[in-house]
Amino acid sequence: MNNTKVAVVTGANKGIGFAIAHGLGTMGFAVAVGARDDARREEAVQQLRVAGVDAFGVALDVTSDDSVAAAATAIEQRFGRLDVLVNNAGIAGRTDGGAQDPTSLDLEVVSTVLDTNVFGVVRVTNAMLPLLRRAQSPRIVNMSSNMGSLTLQTGPILAAYAPSKSMLNSITVQYARAFADTNIVVNAACPGYVATDFTGFSAPRTPEQGAAIALRLATLSDDGPRGGFFDDEGVVAW
């Protein structure tokens, strides 16, 4: 088995996910670019390779058990283990017609958002766990948002998206408790308000700035924090 550290980033074909993949690649990781869309995934892989990153594509739809299982098998066959998992794939959900106003909430939208933002993280994490357990210092980073903070109550009223991130933060804590006696370190990251197609490119922060906290949490020392929620400034109020 070679000594190259291996990372999987979900939703890595664009935006913050792409920036995280690039950042890990420049640190020397072999990076699996997980994405649903074949053409976009291959384009991202080519861009990363041009930038000198050891990148390869993995078909990965976080809402599909079969797709996630196949992705884990692909990583196992290629490397035999996984050092870093960044659960970055996420959706905001429809907002038209008051779909995310709590007084007219479309429960189908809630279900769709949870399937990617929460259930998808569980699907991918649990499928990759056997591979993570084989690594020396495995790290899991769940990309959250301070919109999920019950204390801060930031951003627009989005009664599907914001609670999905609250639940993601909560499930991150449950994983940390389950991993307490292991070498697996898991935390949640808030990238801040980043200019991507997710935000209509109207935000002040670059994807690279948004990726910085994920890179830090992905490379924590063994005695680093567990089950926390962090941004560039430090701990985010929950």
Stockholm file with secondary structure:
# STOCKHOLM 1.0

chainA/1-238         MNNTKVAVVTGANKGIGFAIAHGLGTMGFAVAVGARDDARREEAVQQLRVAGVDAFGVALDVTSDDSVAAAATAIEQRFGRLDVLVNNAGIAGRTDGGAQDPTSLDLEVVSTVLDTNVFGVVRVTNAMLPLLRRAQSPRIVNMSSNMGSLTLQTGPILAAYAPSKSMLNSITVQYARAFADTNIVVNAACPGYVATDFTGFSAPRTPEQGAAIALRLATLSDDGPRGGFFDDEGVVAW
#=GR chainA/1-238 SS CCCCCEEEEETTTSHHHHHHHHHHHHTTCEEEEEESCHHHHHHHHHHHHHTTCEEEEEECCTTCHHHHHHHHHHHHHHHSCCSEEEECCCCCCCCGGGTTSGGGCCHHHHHHHHIIIIIHHHHHHHHHHHHHTTSSSCEEEEECCGGGCTTTCCSSCCTTHHHHHHHHHHHHHHHHHHTTTSSCEEEEECCCSBCSGGGTTCSSBCHHHHHHHHHHHHTCCTTSCCSCEEETTEECCC
#=GC SS_cons         CCCCCEEEEETTTSHHHHHHHHHHHHTTCEEEEEESCHHHHHHHHHHHHHTTCEEEEEECCTTCHHHHHHHHHHHHHHHSCCSEEEECCCCCCCCGGGTTSGGGCCHHHHHHHHIIIIIHHHHHHHHHHHHHTTSSSCEEEEECCGGGCTTTCCSSCCTTHHHHHHHHHHHHHHHHHHTTTSSCEEEEECCCSBCSGGGTTCSSBCHHHHHHHHHHHHTCCTTSCCSCEEETTEECCC
//
